[in-house]
């Protein structure tokens, strides 16, 4: 089977405007959750969120930025960083003409769970308050769920295909899985993959709040996201984007690219249980991990680290802990991180960001911590990295990253440090 390696990484998140700042924030155990200062937040039970630390519009030409939803702006910032990190060139005024990549063999697979919702809502406000002539002619291209992927595809000049899967909070890991298959099947040599989300707005916050899904720890925002803690009361909505460059090993070696690690496999399942609640048995989640291991030709004992979905919801955290034990065995040696404790939940972008965190954990042999774990839920039977980063062992390393979404979507990706050069 063709090996698929990771050669570029980029992110703009609540912890920093680029990947180095984000990774440093994760290792430092720093929270990106803040109290919202907008007047509309005063009317809501939940008044906290994890805002992108740097406004993406600052990195995009002003006229262009006004024609893009914030989710697309974030996607472009992280995609350009990942592309440059992989060693490819990108002219300022158009798509790549780098001879190191054939645009007919270049794929984009980039997801958003909700898409340009804020553009839709702001233009509805304009229509209602000021009439149809004040509706932007760019409204449809801004609100489309595929807009982040399409704009990144245009920026890079990708002609193999542009994919934009939508599977709620599992979306960007599904995007990664799609690209993995396309590269293995020989349909592309290089893929830019990831996810972007930006829906910190009164309507989605109110809607999630009505579902009793969000934390209301308004007076301690930095302590609100607390996976596996007995005092957890829901997730914290976040925004940002994360992208990876994937290549066939042969293509990466032909151009002397630095390799962070190997995207070894993926597993996708569906619970078929409930639209918003996970199957308490964890069967679908477990099967996704088992499928990822099988696809990667890995055994449960090969896994030394899991970056968990770990949203900080009462049922979800317990179910996932059970699923990890069922997939890896109760005597597994994997250490488990819940990085949403720091970044909040980036919804459709969460999987890509946490896959990057998993890649870097293997590359640096250092698992980021879970913060705010003051009183662990009893009986979880998993080894949670709490408070401080944890060194990973010597020798070959492999890890899993989990993403689960409303609708019962489950995606697990398996990664290894094979082929990595430091």
C-alpha positions in Angstrom: 0.0 0.0 0.0 1.2 3.5 -0.8 2.4 5.4 2.3 0.9 8.8 2.8 3.1 11.3 4.7 2.4 14.7 6.3 4.8 17.5 5.1 3.0 20.7 6.0 1.0 22.1 8.9 -0.9 25.3 9.5 -3.4 26.6 12.0 -5.1 29.8 13.3 -6.8 29.2 16.5 -7.9 30.6 19.9 -4.3 29.9 21.1 -2.5 31.8 18.3 -2.6 33.2 14.8 -0.2 30.5 13.5 0.8 26.9 14.3 3.9 27.6 16.4 1.9 29.8 18.7 -0.9 27.3 18.9 1.5 24.4 19.7 3.3 26.5 22.3 -0.1 27.3 23.9 -1.1 23.6 24.0 2.2 22.6 25.7 1.8 25.5 28.1 -1.7 24.4 29.1 -3.1 27.8 28.2 -6.8 28.4 27.7 -8.1 30.3 24.7 -11.6 30.7 26.2 -12.7 34.3 27.0 -15.7 36.2 28.2 -17.6 37.7 25.3 -17.8 41.5 25.4 -20.4 42.1 22.7 -23.6 43.6 24.0 -25.7 40.7 22.5 -23.9 38.3 24.8 -25.3 40.0 27.9 -28.8 38.5 27.0 -27.5 34.9 26.8 -27.1 32.3 29.5 -23.7 31.4 27.9 -21.4 34.4 27.5 -18.1 32.7 26.8 -16.4 31.4 23.7 -12.9 30.6 22.2 -12.3 33.3 19.7 -9.6 33.1 17.1 -6.7 35.0 18.6 -5.8 36.9 15.4 -8.4 38.4 13.0 -7.9 36.5 9.7 -9.0 39.5 7.7 -5.7 41.2 8.6 -3.9 38.7 6.4 -6.1 39.2 3.4 -6.4 42.1 1.0 -9.2 44.3 2.3 -11.5 44.1 -0.8 -11.0 40.4 -1.0 -11.7 39.8 2.7 -15.1 41.6 2.4 -16.2 39.0 -0.1 -15.3 36.1 2.1 -17.1 34.6 5.2 -14.9 34.5 8.3 -14.7 30.7 8.0 -13.2 31.0 4.6 -10.7 33.7 5.7 -9.5 31.4 8.5 -9.2 28.5 6.0 -7.1 30.6 3.7 -4.7 31.7 6.5 -4.1 28.2 7.7 -3.9 26.7 4.2 -1.2 29.3 3.1 0.8 28.5 6.3 0.6 24.8 5.7 1.5 25.1 2.0 4.6 27.2 2.8 5.5 24.9 5.7 5.6 22.0 3.2 8.1 23.9 1.1 5.9 24.9 -1.8 5.9 28.4 -3.2 2.7 30.5 -3.6 2.7 33.7 -5.6 0.9 36.6 -3.9 -1.4 37.3 -6.8 -2.5 33.9 -7.9 -2.5 30.1 -7.7 0.7 28.2 -7.4 3.0 27.6 -10.4 5.6 25.7 -8.3 7.2 23.1 -10.5 7.4 20.8 -7.5 3.6 20.1 -7.7 1.5 19.3 -10.7 -1.8 21.1 -10.3 -3.5 18.4 -12.2 -2.4 16.1 -9.4 -3.3 18.4 -6.5 -6.4 17.8 -4.4 -8.1 19.9 -1.7 -10.4 18.2 0.9 -11.4 20.8 3.4 -14.5 20.8 5.6 -16.8 23.1 7.6 -19.5 21.7 9.8 -21.8 24.7 9.5 -20.2 26.9 6.8 -20.9 30.6 6.3 -23.8 30.9 8.7 -22.8 34.4 9.9 -22.8 35.7 6.3 -26.3 34.3 5.9 -27.5 35.9 9.1 -25.9 39.3 8.5 -27.5 39.5 5.0 -30.9 38.5 6.4 -30.5 41.4 8.8 -29.7 43.7 5.9 -32.7 42.5 3.9 -35.1 42.9 6.9 -33.8 46.3 8.0 -32.7 48.1 4.8 -34.2 46.2 1.9 -33.1 43.9 -0.9 -30.6 46.3 -2.5 -28.5 46.1 0.6 -28.0 42.3 0.3 -24.5 41.5 -0.9 -24.2 39.9 -4.3 -21.5 37.7 -2.7 -24.0 36.3 -0.1 -24.3 32.9 -1.8 -20.6 32.3 -2.5 -20.0 33.4 1.1 -22.5 31.2 2.9 -21.9 27.9 1.0 -20.6 25.1 3.1 -18.0 24.4 0.4 -16.8 28.0 0.3 -13.7 27.4 2.4 -12.7 24.4 0.3 -13.5 26.2 -3.0 -11.5 29.3 -2.1 -8.5 27.3 -1.0 -8.7 25.2 -4.2 -8.7 28.4 -6.2 -5.8 29.9 -4.2 -3.7 26.8 -4.8 -4.9 26.0 -8.3 -6.0 22.5 -7.3 -7.5 20.6 -10.3 -7.7 17.0 -9.2 -10.8 17.8 -7.2 -12.1 19.9 -4.3 -14.1 18.1 -1.6 -16.1 19.6 1.3 -17.6 16.8 3.4 -20.1 17.9 6.1 -20.5 15.6 9.0 -20.9 18.0 11.9 -17.9 17.8 14.3 -16.4 14.9 12.5 -16.2 16.9 9.2 -12.5 17.7 9.0 -11.4 14.2 10.0 -13.6 12.9 7.3 -12.0 15.4 4.8 -8.6 13.9 5.8 -9.9 10.4 5.3 -11.2 11.2 1.8 -7.8 12.6 0.8 -6.1 9.6 2.2 -8.1 7.3 -0.1 -7.6 9.5 -3.1 -3.8 9.6 -2.6 -3.6 5.8 -2.0 -5.7 5.1 -5.2 -3.2 7.1 -7.2 -5.6 9.9 -8.1 -3.4 12.7 -6.7 0.2 13.2 -5.5 -0.5 16.0 -3.1 -3.5 17.1 -1.0 -4.3 20.1 1.2 -6.7 18.9 3.8 -8.3 20.4 7.0 -11.3 22.3 8.3 -12.5 25.8 9.2 -15.3 27.1 11.4 -16.5 30.5 12.5 -20.0 30.7 14.0 -19.6 32.7 17.2 -22.8 34.5 16.9 -25.9 34.9 19.1 -28.1 32.5 17.2 -25.9 29.4 17.2 -24.8 30.1 20.8 -28.5 30.5 21.8 -29.4 27.3 19.9 -26.6 25.2 21.4 -27.5 26.7 24.8 -31.2 25.6 24.4 -29.9 22.1 23.9 -28.1 22.4 27.2 -24.9 21.6 25.4 -22.7 24.6 26.4 -20.9 25.4 29.6 -22.3 28.4 31.5 -19.1 29.0 33.6 -19.2 32.6 32.6 -17.2 33.9 35.6 -14.3 31.5 34.9 -14.1 31.2 31.1 -10.6 29.7 31.1 -11.8 26.9 33.4 -15.0 26.2 31.5 -13.8 23.4 29.2 -13.0 20.6 31.5 -13.1 17.1 29.8 -13.7 14.2 32.2 -14.0 16.4 35.2 -16.9 15.8 37.5 -17.8 19.5 37.4 -18.0 19.7 33.6 -21.2 21.3 32.3 -20.9 21.3 28.5 -18.5 22.4 25.7 -17.2 25.8 24.8 -17.8 26.9 21.2 -14.6 27.9 19.4 -13.5 29.1 16.0 -10.4 28.7 13.8 -8.9 26.6 11.1 -6.3 23.9 10.7 -4.7 22.5 7.5 -2.2 19.7 6.6 -0.4 18.9 3.4 -0.4 15.2 2.6 1.8 13.6 -0.1 2.6 10.2 -1.3 5.9 9.1 0.2 7.5 8.8 -3.2 6.5 12.4 -4.1 7.7 13.8 -0.8 11.1 12.0 -1.2 11.5 13.1 -4.8 11.6 16.8 -3.7 13.4 16.2 -0.4 10.5 17.4 1.7 10.6 17.3 5.5 8.2 14.7 6.9 6.4 15.1 10.2 5.0 11.6 10.1 2.6 9.2 8.4 -1.1 9.3 8.0 -1.4 5.5 8.5 -5.2 4.9 8.3 -8.7 5.9 9.0 -12.0 4.4 10.2 -15.5 5.8 9.6 -18.7 4.5 11.2 -22.2 5.8 12.1 -24.0 5.1 15.4 -27.6 5.0 14.0 -28.7 5.7 17.5 -29.8 9.4 18.0 -29.3 12.6 16.1 -27.4 14.4 18.9 -26.6 11.8 21.6 -23.8 9.2 21.2 -24.7 5.6 21.6 -23.9 5.0 25.3 -22.4 1.6 24.5 -19.7 3.3 22.4 -20.0 0.6 19.7 -19.8 3.0 16.7 -16.9 4.9 18.2 -15.0 1.7 19.1 -15.5 0.3 15.6 -14.2 3.5 14.0 -11.0 3.1 16.0 -10.7 -0.6 15.2 -11.2 0.1 11.5 -8.5 2.8 11.7 -6.1 0.3 13.3 -6.9 -2.3 10.7 -6.5 0.2 7.8 -3.1 1.2 9.2 -2.0 -2.3 9.9 -1.5 -1.5 13.5 -2.3 -3.5 16.6 -3.9 -1.9 19.7 -0.6 -2.3 21.6 1.1 -0.1 19.1 -0.9 3.0 20.1 0.9 5.1 22.7 -1.3 8.2 22.5 -4.9 9.2 21.8 -6.1 12.8 21.2 -9.7 12.3 22.2 -12.8 14.1 21.0 -13.4 15.0 24.7 -15.8 17.9 24.4 -16.5 18.2 28.1 -20.1 17.0 27.9 -21.4 14.7 30.6 -22.4 11.8 28.5 -19.9 12.2 25.6 -16.7 12.0 27.8 -17.8 8.9 29.6 -18.8 7.1 26.4 -15.5 8.0 24.7 -13.4 6.7 27.6 -15.3 3.4 27.4 -14.8 3.3 23.6 -11.1 3.8 23.9 -10.9 0.9 26.4 -13.0 -1.3 24.2 -10.8 -0.5 21.1 -7.4 -0.7 22.7 -8.0 -3.0 25.7 -8.2 -2.1 29.3 -4.5 -2.8 29.8 -3.5 -0.4 26.9 -0.5 1.9 27.4 -1.9 4.8 25.5 -1.9 8.2 27.2 -4.9 10.3 26.4 -5.1 14.1 25.8 -8.2 16.3 25.7 -7.0 19.5 23.9 -10.4 21.0 23.7 -9.8 21.9 27.3 -7.6 24.7 25.9 -9.0 25.5 22.4 -12.7 25.0 23.0 -14.6 23.1 20.4 -13.9 24.2 16.8 -16.8 22.1 15.5 -16.1 21.2 11.9 -12.4 22.3 12.2 -11.8 20.3 15.5 -10.7 17.1 13.9 -8.0 18.7 11.7 -6.6 20.8 14.6 -6.5 17.7 16.9 -4.9 15.6 14.1 -2.2 18.3 13.9 -1.8 18.1 17.7 -1.4 14.3 17.4 1.1 14.6 14.6 3.2 17.0 16.6 2.9 14.9 19.8 4.5 12.0 17.9 7.1 14.2 16.1 8.2 15.9 19.4 7.5 12.8 21.5 5.4 14.9 23.9 1.7 14.6 24.5 -0.1 17.9 25.4 -2.0 18.1 28.6 -5.6 18.2 29.5 -6.3 21.2 31.7 -9.0 21.8 34.3 -9.1 18.2 35.3 -9.5 18.8 39.1 -11.9 16.0 40.0 -11.7 13.2 37.4 -14.8 11.2 36.7 -14.3 7.9 38.6 -14.0 4.6 36.7 -12.8 6.0 33.4 -9.9 3.4 33.1 -7.9 5.6 30.8 -4.5 7.3 31.5 -5.3 11.1 31.0 -2.4 13.5 30.5 -3.4 16.1 33.1 -1.8 19.5 33.9 1.6 19.0 32.3 2.8 17.5 28.9 3.8 13.9 29.1 6.9 12.5 27.3 6.2 9.6 24.9 8.4 6.5 24.9 11.4 5.8 22.7 11.0 3.6 19.7 8.3 3.5 16.9 5.2 5.5 17.9 1.6 5.4 16.7 -1.5 7.3 17.8 -5.2 7.9 17.2 -7.3 11.0 16.9 -11.1 10.8 17.4 -13.8 13.0 16.0 -17.5 12.4 16.7 -20.4 14.5 15.3 -24.1 15.1 15.6 -25.9 12.6 13.5 -23.8 9.8 14.9 -20.8 10.4 12.7 -17.6 8.8 14.0 -14.1 9.2 12.4 -10.8 8.0 13.8 -7.5 8.6 12.1 -4.3 6.6 12.8 -0.9 8.3 12.6 2.7 7.1 13.1 6.1 8.6 13.3 7.3 6.4 10.4 9.4 8.3 7.8 9.6 11.4 10.0 12.9 13.3 9.8 13.7 15.8 12.5 
